[in-house]
Amino acid sequence: MTPLQLAARIVSRSSIDNPADMVLRQTLFRRRGLSPSDTTWVSRAVFSYFRWERWLASDRPLESRIEDGMRLAARFAADPKAFSNDELVRNTLPEWAAAHMPITPELARAFQREPQLWLRSRPEFSEELANRLRDVQAGPFPDAYQYSGREDLFLDRGFQAGQFEIQDVASQAVGRICAPRNGEVWWDACAGEGGKTLHLSALMGGKSLIWASDRAGWRLDRLRQRAGRAKCFNYRAVHWDGSEHPPTKTRFDGILLDAPCSGLGTWGRNPHSRWTTTVQDVEELAAIQRQLLQNVADSLKPGGRLIYAVCTLSHAETSGVADWFTQERSDFDTLAVVNPFQPDEPPVTQLHLWPQDTAGNGMFIAAWKKL
Ligand SMILES: C[S@@+](CC[C@H](N)C(=O)[O-])C[C@H]1O[C@@H](n2cnc3c(N)ncnc32)[C@H](O)[C@@H]1O
């Protein structure tokens, strides 16, 4: 099977129940013998297809449309001005999105660009990483690096030894905003596969303790594997289903709620989800986020910090949820945070990180202090 045929198979099998990124991952896993350059080509072909889908003529055969998508991606990369703001705003996102998030030409352009790959080094390996790996550039804050090479980093010996993680730069900003201090005890309540748990641990110098919970056991298994590789030992992984019963009676210095969300901020990296996410998802998830915030809030010590983060940009899930919590809980004060990308700007209580400003995913962060 040629790479083009493989890409067509992946596209045709992708659906609302089988997201393209999952089908791609599973297919490439089954075809581990594929050369790195073919693997990269197939990934780019599949994502370009969904990114440029609105431009593709539906009467052309699928393989031709995939090739057209690749040509559009190349044209946009070489000459972004060849595409007008109007056509980008009109075709980049589904119709319903305009009523739920501000869609500017800059955002549409950011979503059409091929995403950047970001690395986060453990602090003690930063210098080695920068010297050893080719095609890395220093990012906007310490330990963040942009990678523009074509190597399979999962095979890199530094990666396998846990010297660095692949982590989007906006996610790294969340850890920096948490800024856990040595000796504090934190709860990473929706820890998933541990991207932010590992970052919090590194920021604490591997000392003190982080409770990492999730409702998905398989995600916690991945977290344990990743923590082992990263030599992160100051965590406790526990099941928590999001209910009003926290996994422990501990009162925390800090809680990170990196809540499940509609993921609108990842539409650049994962364009298929533009066409499968619905208004209903946004509304249902906003209700879940409010509930989760309520359910974690009482586990903070007086003076403790609560950080709410979502990789989405819908009003309902961002300022909607944050304003609701501020109104609902008079025992919390809003806490102003510094934007790690703009450290000289005044702190804000609600921070939107836009993909066009960060070259990462879109992200929203709000913070409070328990009185
Ligand atoms: C945005 S992801 C977390 C990503 C993770 N913090 C990281 O940095 O890698 C949200 C997580 O919330 C979990 N989740 C979804 N619904 C939940 C619920 N009702 N209660 C608890 N966890 C939930 C999901 O399993 C998922 O791992």
The ligand as an ORCA input file, in Angstrom:
! r2SCAN-3c Opt
* xyz 0 1
  C      -7.415     17.912     29.790
  S      -7.311     16.252     30.247
  C      -5.984     16.255     31.374
  C      -4.630     16.381     30.762
  C      -3.499     16.259     31.756
  N      -3.654     17.153     32.877
  C      -2.134     16.493     31.122
  O      -1.568     17.579     31.281
  O      -1.636     15.568     30.465
  C      -8.679     16.039     31.278
  C      -8.716     14.756     32.075
  O      -9.907     14.783     32.856
  C     -10.359     13.448     33.015
  N     -11.793     13.526     33.307
  C     -12.808     13.669     32.450
  N     -13.972     13.738     33.087
  C     -13.694     13.638     34.399
  C     -14.480     13.641     35.560
  N     -15.800     13.792     35.521
  N     -13.854     13.494     36.717
  C     -12.514     13.361     36.793
  N     -11.693     13.368     35.702
  C     -12.294     13.511     34.528
  C     -10.046     12.777     31.712
  O      -9.873     11.388     31.905
  C      -8.774     13.475     31.277
  O      -7.655     12.728     31.618
*
